[in-house]
Amino acid sequence: MPEEFDVVVLGGGPGGYAAALYGASAGLNCAVVEEQRLGGTCLHRGCIPAKELLETATVVRTVRHAHAFGVGTSEPTIDLATSQVRKNGIVDGLTKGLEGLLKGRKVTMVNSRGSLAAGKERTVVCDDGRELVGRAVVLAMGSVPRALSLPGFEYDGVRIMSSDHVLQLDTVPSRVAVVGGGAIGCEFASFLRDVGSEVTILEALPQLLTGVDAQVAQTAARAFAKRGIKALTGVKIIAADTTDKAVTVRYVAKEVEEQLEVDLVIVSVGRRPRTEGVGLLEHGIMIDERGFVVADGTLRTSSPGVYAVGDLVNTPQLAHVAFGEAIVAIQEFLGENPVPIEYDKVPFGIYCHPEVAFCGLTEDAAKAKGIDIETSVHRFMGNGRAMIIGDTDGLVKIVAEKGTGTILGVHLCGPWVTELLTEGFLAVNWQATTHDIGRLIHAHPTLSELFGESALALTGRSLHS
């Protein structure tokens, strides 16, 4: 007999488990169908494991430069196998905690592949034979790495790697080409350079980190160059030729065909929604030309009672965005008239070195909207705390509306800026002005006081600039 629930969630990643947890906390009877372990890409093949490896890189940098603090050390050695053990322990601990949290809220967990049942509304049928009927269904199947449709770039996990493969590396490759200079590509490039690889980034677009404020992206690119990361932009990839010992990437740069021989290639050209084989089209659920599920501002699909969240929809592919979308979807189901997410104001964090973080409008985007703006830029090289920790590359940039002082965007590059962004995120989303922030006292010496200095400067008066 079919099992009945208020909400059936298909997929146990951030969007899926958040929908179940939030729904359960509102008193709903929820079920989650997930064929692997709970946590999805973020926990098992993305955010958490990648940041653990990047933290390994941070430790390497710290030891390597310890002599500047008067601490004697030898050149650090890298054992990626040990880092992998640590990474897997963190992932396993978080997964068990998540499983316990869902169990504590009496969410029914079904460890099976699921799909929408043919000819039945809001029904998920599982490979183990169970049939779950919900008053609502939340689709949250996530995404998979996009492939590069060019000769020689088929993933083999040895010479041609996706982001999933890289997270399993247990030895340091000597020479690496990273195809794609977006957030994920730059994180991998940063990590591999720190642990000893020669790294070349091949990016098709004119700048690294497309979508990031141009001044911030340039600052990150200069820091990469200082560390020995070679970044080529405006590149057209032609093909890859693989042997038992190496890969030769053929590409065109400045109208000249070039070749680059490396030990492995990391393809980092984004992720695509995972929509195949779950019966979406058969249920009248619209999918756009890029493969994303079409959903409105409250995440309703074209099929009544069916919602879609996370990487399935064409919104920023971030775990915290999936969390927010899950909340909005459940609130909509409950009839609470939720406020749709303003996607141009969500926070972004990129964990390369130096880190990059931002929210709101870039300078170019604000100008394109015809807004009369003013900007303030302060660099970490003059910040006492940055000098103390020995990490002074980067800047704080505020974009504000001229006249009103309303803060439209905050763009950061530098030490721990992914942790510093919260104040900027609140300022943008609460429509704070530079006067609001400028009169607030920031602790000294801290990295965060640079944000206060930047806001104060836009009031027409300042202290250290």
C-alpha positions in Angstrom: 0.0 0.0 0.0 1.2 3.5 -0.7 2.6 5.4 2.3 1.2 8.9 2.8 3.1 12.0 3.9 2.7 15.7 3.9 5.9 16.2 2.0 8.0 13.7 0.0 11.4 14.9 -0.9 13.3 13.3 -3.8 17.0 13.8 -3.1 18.9 14.2 0.2 21.3 17.0 -0.5 21.2 20.5 1.1 17.9 21.5 -0.6 16.3 18.1 0.1 17.3 17.6 3.7 16.6 21.3 4.5 13.1 20.9 3.2 12.5 17.9 5.4 14.0 19.5 8.5 12.2 22.7 8.1 8.9 21.0 7.3 9.3 18.6 10.2 10.0 21.6 12.5 6.6 23.0 11.3 4.9 19.8 12.3 4.7 18.2 8.8 5.2 14.4 8.3 8.1 14.3 5.8 10.0 11.6 3.9 13.3 11.8 2.1 14.3 9.4 -0.7 18.0 9.3 -1.3 19.9 6.5 -3.1 23.3 7.3 -1.5 24.1 8.8 1.9 22.5 12.0 3.0 24.3 15.2 2.3 24.5 15.4 -1.5 27.2 17.1 -3.5 28.0 19.7 -0.8 28.9 17.2 1.9 30.4 14.4 -0.1 31.7 15.8 -3.4 31.9 19.6 -3.0 31.9 22.2 -0.3 33.1 20.2 2.7 35.7 17.9 1.2 37.1 20.7 -1.0 37.5 23.0 1.9 39.3 20.4 4.0 41.8 20.0 1.2 42.1 23.8 1.0 42.7 23.9 4.8 45.5 21.4 4.2 47.0 23.9 1.8 46.7 26.6 4.5 48.7 24.5 6.9 51.3 24.0 4.3 51.6 27.7 3.6 51.8 28.4 7.3 54.6 26.0 7.9 56.5 27.1 4.8 56.5 30.7 6.0 56.9 30.0 9.7 60.5 31.3 9.6 59.2 34.9 9.1 57.7 34.6 12.7 61.0 33.3 14.1 59.7 29.7 14.2 62.2 27.3 12.8 60.9 24.5 10.6 62.1 22.4 7.7 60.4 22.4 4.3 57.0 20.8 4.8 56.3 17.4 3.2 52.9 16.5 1.9 51.0 13.3 2.5 47.7 13.7 0.7 46.6 10.2 1.8 46.6 11.4 5.4 44.7 14.5 4.5 42.1 12.2 2.7 41.7 10.2 5.9 41.0 13.4 7.8 38.7 14.7 5.1 36.7 11.4 5.1 36.4 11.5 8.9 35.0 15.0 8.8 32.5 14.0 6.1 31.5 10.9 7.9 31.0 12.8 11.2 28.8 15.4 9.6 26.8 12.8 7.7 26.1 10.9 10.9 25.1 14.1 12.6 22.7 14.9 9.8 21.2 11.4 9.9 20.7 11.8 13.6 19.0 15.2 13.2 16.5 13.9 10.7 15.8 10.8 12.8 15.3 13.0 15.8 12.6 15.0 13.9 11.0 11.7 12.9 11.7 12.2 9.2 11.2 8.9 7.3 14.4 8.1 5.4 14.3 5.8 2.4 17.7 4.6 1.1 16.8 3.9 -2.5 16.7 5.5 -6.0 13.3 7.2 -6.5 11.3 8.6 -9.4 7.9 10.1 -10.0 5.4 7.4 -10.5 3.9 7.2 -14.0 0.3 8.3 -14.2 0.1 9.3 -10.5 0.1 12.7 -9.0 2.7 13.6 -6.3 3.8 10.0 -6.0 7.4 8.8 -5.7 8.1 5.1 -6.5 11.3 3.6 -5.1 13.5 0.9 -6.5 13.0 -1.1 -3.3 9.3 -1.3 -4.1 8.0 1.4 -1.7 5.5 4.0 -3.0 5.3 7.3 -1.2 2.4 9.8 -1.8 2.7 13.4 -0.6 0.4 16.3 -0.4 3.5 18.0 -1.9 6.7 16.7 -3.5 10.0 18.6 -3.4 12.4 17.7 -6.2 16.1 18.1 -5.0 18.1 15.7 -7.1 21.1 18.1 -7.3 23.7 18.2 -10.1 26.7 16.5 -11.6 29.9 17.9 -13.2 29.5 19.1 -16.8 31.6 17.4 -19.4 33.7 19.1 -22.0 32.4 18.0 -25.4 35.7 18.0 -27.1 38.0 15.2 -28.4 40.0 13.6 -25.6 38.2 15.1 -22.7 36.2 12.1 -21.7 36.6 11.5 -17.9 38.8 8.6 -16.9 39.6 9.6 -13.4 43.3 9.2 -14.1 44.5 11.8 -16.7 41.2 13.6 -17.3 39.4 14.4 -14.1 36.1 16.0 -13.0 35.8 17.8 -9.7 34.6 14.6 -8.1 37.8 12.8 -9.1 40.1 15.6 -7.8 38.7 15.2 -4.3 40.0 11.7 -4.2 43.7 12.6 -5.1 46.1 10.9 -2.7 49.3 11.9 -4.4 50.5 15.3 -5.6 50.7 15.6 -9.5 53.7 17.5 -10.8 52.0 19.3 -13.6 48.3 20.2 -13.8 46.1 22.0 -16.3 42.8 23.3 -15.0 40.2 23.9 -17.7 37.9 26.6 -16.4 38.8 29.6 -14.2 35.6 29.9 -12.2 35.2 29.4 -8.5 35.8 25.6 -8.5 38.7 25.8 -10.9 40.4 28.5 -8.9 40.0 26.6 -5.7 41.6 23.5 -7.2 44.4 25.6 -8.8 45.1 27.3 -5.4 45.1 24.0 -3.5 47.4 22.2 -6.0 49.9 25.0 -6.2 50.2 25.1 -2.4 50.9 21.4 -2.2 53.6 21.6 -4.9 52.1 21.2 -8.4 52.9 23.4 -11.3 49.4 24.7 -12.3 48.1 26.4 -15.5 44.5 27.6 -15.7 43.0 27.7 -19.2 39.9 30.0 -19.2 37.8 30.8 -22.3 36.5 34.1 -21.0 38.4 37.4 -20.7 39.0 37.2 -16.9 39.2 34.6 -14.1 36.2 34.4 -11.8 33.6 35.7 -14.3 30.8 37.4 -12.4 33.1 38.7 -9.7 33.7 42.4 -9.6 36.5 43.1 -12.1 38.8 44.8 -9.6 38.5 42.0 -7.1 39.1 39.4 -9.9 42.2 41.2 -11.0 43.5 41.3 -7.4 43.0 37.6 -7.1 44.7 37.0 -10.5 47.7 39.1 -9.5 48.0 37.1 -6.2 47.8 33.9 -8.2 50.6 35.1 -10.5 52.8 35.9 -7.5 52.4 32.3 -6.3 53.4 30.9 -9.6 50.0 30.0 -10.9 49.9 30.6 -14.7 46.5 31.8 -15.9 45.6 32.1 -19.5 42.4 33.8 -20.4 40.6 34.1 -23.8 41.7 30.6 -24.6 39.9 28.2 -27.0 40.4 24.6 -26.2 40.8 22.3 -29.2 41.5 18.8 -27.9 43.5 16.6 -25.4 45.8 13.8 -26.5 46.4 11.2 -23.7 49.2 8.7 -23.3 50.1 6.4 -20.4 52.4 9.1 -19.0 51.0 12.5 -19.8 48.2 14.6 -21.4 48.9 17.2 -24.1 46.2 19.9 -24.2 45.9 21.7 -27.6 44.5 25.2 -27.4 44.4 28.6 -29.2 45.6 31.7 -27.4 45.9 35.1 -29.2 45.2 33.4 -32.5 48.2 31.0 -32.1 47.8 27.3 -31.5 49.7 26.1 -28.5 50.3 22.8 -26.7 50.7 22.1 -23.0 51.9 18.8 -21.6 50.8 17.9 -18.1 50.3 14.9 -15.9 46.5 15.4 -15.5 43.8 17.8 -16.6 41.0 18.9 -14.3 37.8 19.9 -16.2 36.0 22.5 -14.2 33.3 24.0 -16.5 30.4 24.0 -14.1 27.7 21.5 -13.1 24.5 20.5 -14.8 21.1 19.6 -13.2 20.5 15.9 -12.6 17.1 15.5 -14.1 17.3 12.4 -16.3 15.4 9.2 -15.4 13.0 10.6 -12.8 9.9 11.1 -14.9 9.8 14.9 -15.0 8.6 15.4 -18.5 6.0 12.7 -18.2 4.5 14.7 -15.3 4.3 17.9 -17.3 7.2 19.5 -15.4 8.8 22.1 -17.7 12.6 22.0 -18.3 14.4 24.9 -20.0 16.9 24.7 -22.8 19.8 24.3 -20.4 18.2 21.4 -18.6 17.0 23.2 -15.5 13.6 22.7 -14.0 11.5 25.8 -14.5 10.2 27.1 -11.2 8.6 30.4 -10.0 9.7 32.7 -7.2 8.3 30.3 -4.6 9.8 27.3 -6.3 6.6 25.9 -7.7 7.0 23.9 -10.9 4.4 23.6 -13.7 3.0 20.5 -12.0 0.6 21.3 -9.1 2.0 20.5 -5.7 5.5 19.8 -7.0 8.4 22.1 -6.0 12.0 22.2 -7.2 15.0 23.5 -5.2 18.8 23.6 -5.3 20.9 22.8 -8.3 17.8 21.7 -10.3 16.7 25.2 -10.8 18.6 28.0 -12.6 19.7 29.9 -9.5 23.2 30.2 -7.9 24.4 26.6 -7.3 25.2 27.1 -3.6 24.3 25.0 -0.6 23.0 28.0 1.3 20.8 29.1 -1.6 19.3 25.6 -1.6 18.7 26.0 2.2 16.8 29.2 1.5 14.9 27.8 -1.3 13.8 24.8 0.8 12.4 27.2 3.4 10.5 29.2 0.8 9.1 26.1 -0.8 7.8 24.7 2.5 6.4 28.1 3.5 4.6 28.3 0.2 3.1 24.8 0.8 2.0 25.9 4.2 0.3 29.0 2.7 2.5 31.5 4.5 3.1 33.8 1.5 6.9 33.7 1.7 9.1 36.5 0.2 11.0 35.1 -2.8 14.8 35.1 -2.6 16.6 38.1 -4.1 19.2 36.1 -6.0 21.3 39.1 -6.9 21.9 39.7 -3.2 22.9 36.2 -2.0 26.4 35.8 -0.5 29.2 34.0 -2.5 32.4 32.6 -1.1 35.4 31.3 -3.0 38.0 29.6 -0.8 41.2 30.0 -2.9 44.1 31.9 -1.6 43.5 34.8 -1.3 39.8 34.2 -0.6 37.1 36.0 -2.5 33.6 36.9 -1.2 30.8 39.1 -2.4 27.2 40.0 -2.5 25.0 42.5 -4.3 25.8 44.5 -7.5 29.3 44.8 -8.9 30.4 48.2 -10.1 29.9 47.3 -13.7 26.4 45.8 -13.0 25.3 48.9 -11.1 26.4 51.2 -14.0 24.7 48.9 -16.5 21.4 49.5 -14.5 22.0 53.2 -14.9 22.6 53.8 -11.2 24.7 56.8 -10.2 27.3 55.2 -7.9 30.4 55.8 -5.8 32.9 53.3 -4.7 35.4 52.9 -1.8 38.4 50.6 -1.9 40.7 49.9 1.0 43.5 47.4 0.8 44.6 44.9 3.4 48.3 45.9 3.0 47.5 48.8 5.4 45.5 46.8 7.9 47.3 46.0 11.2 45.8 42.6 11.7 46.6 41.5 8.1 50.2 42.6 8.6 50.3 40.7 11.9 49.1 37.4 10.4 51.4 38.0 7.3 48.6 38.0 4.8 48.1 41.4 3.1 47.0 40.6 -0.4 43.5 41.9 -1.2 41.0 44.6 -0.7 37.5 45.6 0.5 35.3 47.4 -2.0 31.9 48.9 -1.4 29.6 50.0 -4.1 27.0 52.6 -3.0 24.3 54.7 -4.6 25.5 58.3 -4.9 23.5 60.7 -2.8 21.6 58.3 -0.6 24.7 56.2 0.4 22.7 53.0 0.1 25.1 50.1 -0.1 24.4 48.1 -3.3 27.3 45.7 -3.3 30.2 44.5 -1.1 33.2 42.8 -2.8 36.1 41.3 -0.9 39.4 39.6 -1.6 41.9 38.7 1.1 42.4 36.8 4.4 39.3 35.2 5.8 36.9 37.3 3.7 34.4 34.5 3.5 33.9 35.0 7.2 34.0 38.8 6.9 31.2 39.0 4.3 28.3 38.6 6.7 28.4 42.3 7.7 28.4 43.3 4.1 25.6 40.8 3.3 23.4 42.3 6.1 24.2 45.8 4.9 23.1 45.1 1.3 20.0 43.1 2.2 18.8 45.6 4.9 19.5 48.5 2.5 21.9 50.1 5.0 23.7 53.3 4.1 27.4 54.2 4.4 26.4 56.5 7.2 24.7 53.7 9.0 27.9 51.6 8.9 30.3 54.4 9.2 29.1 55.4 12.6 29.5 51.9 14.0 32.6 51.1 16.0 34.7 48.2 14.7 37.1 46.4 17.0 40.8 47.1 16.5 43.0 45.5 15.4 40.8 43.3 13.2 40.4 42.5 9.6 36.7 43.5 9.7 37.6 47.2 10.6 38.6 47.6 6.9 34.9 47.3 6.0 34.1 50.1 8.5 36.9 52.3 7.1 35.6 51.8 3.6 32.0 52.7 4.6 33.2 55.7 6.6 35.2 57.0 3.6 32.0 57.2 1.6 30.5 59.6 4.1 33.0 62.2 3.0 35.2 61.9 6.1 37.6 59.2 7.1 40.4 58.2 9.5 43.1 56.2 7.9 42.6 57.1 4.2 
